[in-house]
Amino acid sequence: MGNLWSSIIAGGNGTRLFLYSNQDRPKQFCLMDKSNTFIQATAKRFIPYIADSKHIMGIVTNNTQRDLAKEQLMDPHGVLSKNIIEINPNHGYAGALCVATQKINKIDPGSFVISTASDQFVEDNEAFRKTMNLAISESMSNHSVVFIGVNKYDRKTLSDLGVFTYSGNEKTNSVFQAVDMFEKPKGDLLDKIMQDEKYTCNTGISVWPSDIFESYEEGSRLPGPSTDAMIKWLLKNHGVKIVIGEDFDWDDCGNFKALHTLNRKSNVGNGVVLLGETQNIDYEDCEDVLLITDESLEINVYGGRKAAVIARRINGENYLEVAAFDHNGGVALAAECFSKNPEEFKNGLYIGGDNNEFINSLGSKFHLCVIGKSNVKVNTYRRRSGRCGYNIVFCDQN
């Protein structure tokens, strides 16, 4: 479709998957699976709907992200360098959507835009393609704003996402009129939404005319609008349609358990998932663990259960994180500590759990953070070859 573009918002810092995702390499530029980073998978997902990869615009918020986006999108996927745009991070996610859409409209007036985050997993199957084609057809035929919804109905998922309510008779992959949108609803509000029964999770994937934000001045100001404010503006001024896709899986992969689940089908046994430089990973007696390292560090893991173990070298310093799958708040706290005061990691940072031990014989550039686990014993080592690493023993095996 010659006048259809895709805008990919890739400016987040990825704190929910710290230490895997960090300031040097945010989540969208990390491996989603063994083959693609999140942003590469996103580009591949939407290229079939547009004229070619020259109609992809990527939005980032600093030079590091721009370099990574060029590295991962230009050569393998043909995205143009001039279409990777750096904006002020104060725009926020919704502001970035506005900026991308306005820039596309200046380049190609009268076009339409598929907008999406860069850090999601979507099962790209026939049901997803049918859903996307219906959304595109609705938007282009009626000059309308269309969002893709999915049915993920447990309370925890709903409270962590945006939720649309809609009107009309529910049919698979049909177009509905959105009534309202609620960002991360909780308590009585969530109860009311669920009682109504006509609701769906907002994937953040949308299709709209490129001129939709020409009268939306907040889209070019600092700071940018919040996502719910932008959508409520769209509801008030243009109306929003919803297409619900029921037969494909979608996840924002916002924690280690979700990333583990995504890759579990290709695990090496007992739910052990390896990402990154897998040749630098040894493990024994592990079950349902996510093990990640880079080319700089080895990890040897014994007895792990329901946890992520991540080793990274950042700015010449070596970091190890051991995080329980059910301790997402601790991961966010560790990311905050790292951004504000990395010195807290020097002697070991422990968030939840107890009786953890760190024996470091290699000096001040090796650090540890344990989140939500007890009786984890860690020591550093150096091989004759000069390669360094961490030994990690889960003594409780819980």
N, C-alpha and C positions, 0 to 999 in steps of 0.2 A: 504494500500500500504506500504509494509515493508520498502522501502527505501525513504519514503517521510516524511519530517519534517516540523514543523512550528516554525518560529522565531517571537517572539512578542517583539517589541521595546517599553519599558515602562519606559523610563528615563526622560521624560519631566517634567517641573515644573508646567504646567497648569495655567499660569497667565491669560489666556483669560477668565477663569471662576472664578477668584478671587471674592469673599472670599470663595465660595463653594469649589473651588480647591485652595489649599495653600501649603506652604512648608511642613507642617505636613502630609498632605494628598492630593497629586496631583490628577488631574482630572481622570487619569486612574484607581485610587483606590476609586473613589467616585461612588455613585449609578448612573447608567445610567437610570434605571427605578426602580420600587418598588421591583424587584426581584434580579437584578444583578448589580455589579459594571461594569464599562467599560471593565476592563481586564478580568473579569470572562465571560462576554458575548463574548469577542474575543476568549478566549480559547474554549468555547463551540461551537463557530461558525466553528472552523477549526479542532477540534478533529475528526469529521466524515471522514476527507480526509486522515488521517495519520494512522499508525499502531495502536498506542494508545497514551495516554497522556505522556508516557515516551519519546516521540519524539517531545515534546514541549521544546523550549529554550526561556527563558525570559531574556531580557537585561535591567538592571537598572543602575543608576549612583550614588547611595549612600546607606548607611546602612538602613535608614528609608524605602526607596523604596524596598530594598531587604526583610526586615521583612514583609512589607505589601504584597509583591508578594507571599511570602511563606504562609502567613495567608490566602490569598484569592485563591491560586491555588493548594497548596499541598493536603490538606485534601479533599476539595470538588471535585477536578478534577484530583488528582493523579499525578500532575507534580512533578518531582524529584527535591529535594533540590539542588543537584549538577548542575542542568540545569538552575538555576536562577543565572545569572552571573552579577557581578558588574564590571563596567568599568569606566574609567575616563570620566567625562562629556564633556571634550574637544574634544572627538571624534565627537560629533554632531550626528544627526540622521543617516546620510548616513554612517558615520564611524561605528556606532553601527550595521548597517546592514552588513557591511563588516566583522566585528569581529564575529558576530553570525554565518554567513555563513562559515567563515574559521574554527571556532571551531566545527561546525557540520561536516565539511569535514574531520577533524582529527578523529572524533569519528566514522564516517560512510562514508568512501570514496565512491564516485560514487552515492551518494544519491541526492535527489532534495529537495528544500526548498521553502515552502510558507512563504513569508515575509509580515508582516503587522504591522501597528501602533496598539497600545493597546487602543486607545481612540476614536474610531469611532463607529457610528451606521450603521449597515447594515441590511436591511430587508432580513432575511434568509428564502427565499421562493424558489419555484421550479426554477424560472428564475435565481436566484443567484447560486443555485447548478449546473444548466446547464452551466452557465458561468464559474464557477470554474472547473468543470470537463473538459470543453473544453480547458481551459488554462493549466491544469495539463497534459492533453493528448498531447497538442502541445509541451510543454516543455520537457516531458519525451521521446516523439517519435523523436524529432529533436534536442535534447540537446540545447534548445533555451531559451532565456530570454523573459518572457511574463509578461506584465502588464495588469491589469484590468482597463478599462476606463468606465465612466458613462456619460450620456448626461445631463448635467446641464448647460444650455446655457444662462442665464441672465448675463449681463456684470459684475455685482458685484461679483457673484459667480466665474466667470472665473478669475477675477483679484485677487482673494484671494487664488487661487489654482494653481497647476501645470497643464499645458495643453499640450497634445500630438497632433501633426499633423501626418497624416498617408496617405498612398496611397492604392488604390484598390477600388472596388465597395462595397458600404456599404450594409451590410445585418445584420439583427439582430443576435447577438452572433456569428459573424464570426471572423476569424483571419485576421488582417491587418498588413502591414509592417509600423512600426513607421518611420517617416521622421525626426522629431525633437521634442524637449521638451522645454517648456518655463515656468519658475517658476514665478508665479504671474505677467503675462503680463498686461501692461497698455498702454493707449494712442494709438498712431499710430500702434504700434506692435499688440495690441489687435484687432484693426480695421482690420488689414491685415489678422490676423488669422481667424477672423469671416467671412471675405469675401471669403476666400478659401473654407469654409464650411466643410472640412474634418478635424475635430478636436474633441477631447474628453477630459474630465477632468480626471486627474490622481488620482485614489483612493489611491495609495500607496500600493495596494495589488499586489504582484508579485509572480511568480514561476520561479525558475532558478536552474541550476545544482550547487551543493555545491562547485565545484571546480572553479567557475566562477571568483572569486577574487584572485586566487592564484598568478596571475601576477600583481595584483593591489597593489603596495607597499603602496600607500597612505592610504589604509584601515587599516593599523596597526600603522600609525604615529599619532602624536598629533600636531596640531588639525586635526580632521578628515575632509574629504572633504564635500562640500555642496551637497545637494541632486541633484541639477541640474548638477553640475560638474560630479557626479558619473554617472548619467543617460547618459550624453553626452559621457562619456568614454565608457559606455556599447554600445551606438549607434555606436560609431566609431570602437570599437574592436570586437563586437560580433553581433551587430544588435539587435533590439528589436521588438518583436511582440506585437500587441494590440488586446485584446478581449474586445469588448464593450457589456456591460450588460445594456439593455434598460428597463427591466421590474422589477427592484428592486430598492428600495430607498437606498441611501447612503448619509451620512452626517458626516462631521468631528466634529459636535457639538461644534463649536468654540466660541459660545456666548450663553447668557441666552435665547434669543428668540428661538434659535435652540433647546436647551434642553427642553424648554417649549413646543414647537411644537411636539417634539418627544413623550412627555408624555401626550399630550392633549387628546388623545383618551380615556385615563383612568382617566380623571379629575373628580373632585367631583361636577362639575356644574359651568356654567359661565366661563369656561376656567381656573378654579382655579386648579393648580397642586401642590400637596404636596409631598415633598421628605424628607428623613431623619426620625427623630423621630416625626411622624405626630401627636402623642398624645399631643405634646407640642405646637401645633399650633391652635389658634383660629382666626377666620376672619369673617368679615361682610361687605356686600356691595362691594365685590371685583369682578373684571372681568379681565380675561386674565392676571393672575399673577402667578409667580413661588415662592412658599413659602418653605423655607428650614431651619431646625434647627437641633441641635444635642441633646444628652441626658442631656446636662448641662443647657440649656436655653429654656425659653418659649418665644413665640412671639404672640402678639395680634395685628391684622392688620385690619384697617378700611379704606374702600374707595379706595383701590389700583386699578390702571389701568396700564396695559402694563409695568410691572416692576417686578424685582426680589427682594425678601427680604430674606436675609440670615443671620443667627446668628450662630456664632462659638466661642468656647473657644479654644484658642491657647496659650500654655505655661502659663496657669493660668490667662490669660487676656481674657476678654469678648468683642467680636466685633460684630457689626451689620452693614450690608451694605444694602442700598436701591439703586437700580440701574435701570434706565430706559432701556428698551429693545433696544432702538436705540442709545445708548451712549457707544459703545464698546471701543472707544478710552479712555474714562474716566475710564473704568474698568482696562485697561492696565496701566494707569497712577496711579491708586490707588494701584495696585500690586507692581509697581515700588517704590512708596512711602513707602509701608509697608516693602519691603525688605531692603531699604536703611535707613529709619528713622521711625520706628513705633511710635515714640513720636508725629508725626504729627496727629495721630488719637486721642490724649488725649482729646482735647476740641472740637472734631468734625472736620472732613475733608469734605469739600464741593467742588465738581467738577462739574461746570455747575449748572444752576438753581439758585434760590435765595429765601430769606425769609424762610429758614429752621431753625428749632429750636430744641435744645437738652437740656432737663432738666434732670440732672443726680444727684440723691440723694444717690447713692450707692458707691461713692468714685472713686478712680483713675483707677480701673481695668475694667471700662466699657467705651466702645468707640463707635463712630459712623462715618460712611462714607455715604454721600448721593451723588449720581452721576446722573446728568441730570434731576433731579426733583426739583420742587419749592413747597414751602408751605407744607413741610412735618414736622410734629411735633412729636417728640419722647421723651418719658420719661422712666426711669427705675423704677422697683418696686421689692419688696421682699415680698413673702407670709409668712404667719405664719409658714408654713412648712419649711421655709428656702429657697425654690426654688426662683430663680430670673428670671427676664425677661425684655422684652422691649414692651412698647405700641407704635404702629406706626399708625399715622393718616395722610392720604392723604387729605388735606383740599381742594385742587383744583379738585380732582377726574378726572384728565386728563391723 
